[in-house]
Amino acid sequence: MFRPQDLEQDADATVAAQPTTDPSVRQAHFVTHRIADGDTLSGIAAKYLGRADRYAEIFNTNRDVLRSPDLLPIGKVLKIPQPPAQSQPQPTDLILQSP
């Protein structure tokens, strides 16, 4: 038996499955880092993310590789989250003021 609510549910599922072109929806981008002797997550965070206290972002992104933020297996490759390229300020975006 046909029910109108079934049609509405199917339509919603189809829309949800389509990729978005909305620029406000940002996808994660990554760079990689191979763990070397002496590396720490806070040091890696400082190098790639600009602040050592952002180490948890790297740990959470790499839970499949890391068991603890304090134990870094040498030779493993970490994904370092990066903002999309278009969200980075460009030199032409800066406004210079003269004194």
C-alpha positions as CSV (number, residue, x, y, z in Angstrom):
1,M,0.0,0.0,0.0
2,F,1.3,3.4,-1.0
3,R,1.9,5.9,1.8
4,P,2.9,9.6,1.1
5,Q,5.2,9.6,4.1
6,D,7.3,6.8,2.5
7,L,7.9,9.0,-0.5
8,E,9.0,12.0,1.7
9,Q,11.5,9.7,3.5
10,D,13.0,8.5,0.3
11,A,13.4,12.0,-1.1
12,D,15.2,13.1,2.1
13,A,17.6,10.2,1.9
14,T,18.5,11.0,-1.7
15,V,19.2,14.7,-0.9
16,A,21.3,13.7,2.1
17,A,23.4,11.4,0.0
18,Q,24.4,14.0,-2.6
19,P,27.7,15.9,-2.1
20,T,27.4,19.5,-1.3
21,T,28.9,22.4,-3.2
22,D,28.2,24.9,-0.3
23,P,31.5,26.7,0.4
24,S,30.6,27.0,4.1
25,V,30.9,23.2,4.4
26,R,34.7,22.6,4.8
27,Q,36.4,19.2,4.3
28,A,39.4,18.3,6.3
29,H,42.8,18.3,4.5
30,F,45.9,16.6,5.8
31,V,49.6,16.7,5.6
32,T,51.6,13.8,6.8
33,H,54.5,13.4,9.3
34,R,56.6,10.3,9.8
35,I,57.4,9.9,13.5
36,A,61.1,10.1,14.3
37,D,63.0,9.4,17.6
38,G,62.4,12.3,20.0
39,D,59.2,13.5,18.4
40,T,56.3,14.6,20.7
41,L,52.8,15.4,19.7
42,S,53.2,18.9,21.2
43,G,56.3,19.5,19.2
44,I,54.6,18.2,16.0
45,A,51.6,20.4,16.8
46,A,53.8,23.5,17.3
47,K,55.5,22.8,13.9
48,Y,52.4,22.1,11.8
49,L,49.6,23.9,13.7
50,G,51.4,26.8,15.2
51,R,50.6,25.9,18.8
52,A,51.9,23.0,21.0
53,D,48.6,22.9,22.9
54,R,46.8,21.7,19.8
55,Y,48.4,18.2,20.1
56,A,45.0,16.7,20.9
57,E,43.8,17.5,17.4
58,I,46.6,15.3,16.0
59,F,46.0,12.6,18.6
60,N,42.2,12.4,17.8
61,T,42.9,12.4,14.1
62,N,45.3,9.4,14.5
63,R,43.6,7.2,17.0
64,D,43.9,4.3,14.5
65,V,47.7,4.7,14.8
66,L,48.2,6.0,18.3
67,R,47.2,4.3,21.6
68,S,48.4,7.2,23.8
69,P,49.4,10.8,23.1
70,D,52.6,10.0,25.1
71,L,53.7,6.9,23.1
72,L,54.7,7.7,19.5
73,P,55.8,4.6,17.5
74,I,58.8,5.5,15.4
75,G,58.3,5.2,11.7
76,K,54.5,5.5,11.8
77,V,52.9,8.2,9.6
78,L,50.6,10.7,11.2
79,K,47.9,12.7,9.4
80,I,48.1,16.4,10.5
81,P,44.8,18.2,10.0
82,Q,45.0,21.4,7.9
83,P,42.4,24.0,7.0
84,P,41.3,24.0,3.4
85,A,43.6,26.1,1.2
86,Q,40.9,28.7,0.3
87,S,40.4,29.5,4.0
88,Q,44.1,30.6,4.4
89,P,44.5,34.4,4.3
90,Q,46.2,35.6,1.1
91,P,48.5,38.6,0.9
92,T,45.9,40.4,-1.2
93,D,43.4,39.9,1.6
94,L,45.4,42.0,4.0
95,I,44.6,45.7,4.4
96,L,47.6,47.8,5.0
97,Q,47.2,51.1,6.8
98,S,49.8,53.9,6.5
99,P,50.6,55.9,9.6
